[in-house]
Amino acid sequence: MISNSDLSSNLIQKKYTLPVQQLIHRFSRPYPTGIEYIRRLDQEYKIVEQKGFVNTFHRVCDLMDLIKSRNIPHVLRGSAASSLLCYQLGISDIDPLEHNIPLTRFMNFCRDTEPDVDLDVPHWVRDGLIDEFHEIHPNKVARISNKVMYKPKSAMREAIRQFGHRKFLPRRYKLSDIFPDPTLQRQVKHYAKSLIGKQRQWSLHCGGLIVFNDTVPDDLWLDKSRRQIILDKYDVEQQNLIKIDLLCNRGLSQLWELSDKPVADYPIDDELASQVLCRGDVLGLTQSESRTMRKTVMALQPKNVYDMALALALIRPAAADGGRKAAYFRSGGKGKRQIITDEDAIEYISDSIGCSMDYADRYRRGWSKQDPKIIQEFMSKLNGQQSKSVQMDILKELKHSPKYSYCRGHALSYGQLVWALAYWKAREPKRFWEATIKHCHSSYRPWVHKRQAILNGVAMYNKVNGSPQHQFDKTGWWDSRDFLSNEFGCEESQGVTYFHGLVANSRVIYRYKKRLILMSIGVGNDRYVDLIIDKKVFKGGKQWTVVTGCGITRKKFNSDYIEVSHLL
């Protein structure tokens, strides 16, 4: 908190209204003096007052006070990092003017919905924070729900149950084995079809908190013991209720195990952290473990936090799909103008039709939701501003808008987190892997993280006695160092690469209208190979443990993969 002496009395008492003064008195940073900062704050004050958002910021500050009083590491996700007011209040640690982040994505004069503030904290402190927040605002804090709707698979399972089958249904089943009668089969299918799109149940939202001005209405309670109400995020948006998302982040749990230093206090550029990322050593770095992320950082060669933020934004569908990420790397980021973040889309639209940033955000949201009325309005303005060839380029870029993308503040917040984790992985790998094993849930199979921990000096003992193979068969991991290097490998002969490896990770993707399997396999100590397998070559949905086969090694930017032609 800052004292009155830090502020001009004129500034507080004469220039601004009482609600704004009350917010200013909660500033945790000195009041800025630069003209651009003053103008930006004036803009935000006007929006906050005009739209009635003052209480939203007060409630978020209440929650932040709890977090800071316990010295809990946190990051701000979403667009709130674009607000200078959030920065001054201590809600955010990102200065939006320093990082060239416009306000528009977070709030503007053309939006009436409450600004959405999302906070990440370590997973094991969140419930305690919610309890404490409830004590500060008794009977005013509630958790929202999700409407779970019937989809084809769940609808069919419910239909089977309703027609009398109460036994366990395996993952893969045949309807004819359950109901041999063809007439009954048709009835089950018809009933299942009628369920699709209807509400199945309520579930508890992962982090959405609603703060009412008065007590929670009795008719909204779904489960009072869990403080759960019968509203989802769309209901909340329509009713303009104050919503704060308090979410778990296991990367913060890792970091807190290593140090109590705030995420924003790590150096912006660090040679050792850069080396870890540049060689694609992303295992254990929460938010960055995927094969796609590994390829991206190896191509981008990040030297600082800003490069890391760019890498995180580049792998999102809006920035990556249709070969756009590859085009970015081919041009070195100097080719045709591309939309990578939400703010890029806003600026792109604003420049295309010569409108304000606020109106541009309105059109961005229209494109994102595929609102025909708003798109038509945009098209009419575009026709009057640009030639046909330019229009085609603009529309080609905007067609990716409905897909998910990061905003700049979110990318930078998560970039700081990943950079901090890489900082420790480079300096104290043993402690890093102890924290990773303790806190992280990974998409990789159990043996991957556990093996990396053992290779970095962490003492881990498998409760199952016997050979590494026996331990692996029983528990999914082993406690010796040599199993992989002795049993598996990868070599190239006469232009063909032969591999025999243990599956670390796999998922289905769609590229160029083809269904492909992306798979990473371990072939030796700290050695992993990426495979791209056509679904026809993969031969169905078998859960592979070990894969053996051959293919052609393809090199792309600073990484490579094997395009599999045959599996044994």
Summary of the structure (lengths in Angstrom):
residues: 568
radius of gyration: 26.7
end to end distance: 66.3
largest distance: 84.3
contacts: 1758
relative contact order: 0.09
helix: 48%
strand: 18%
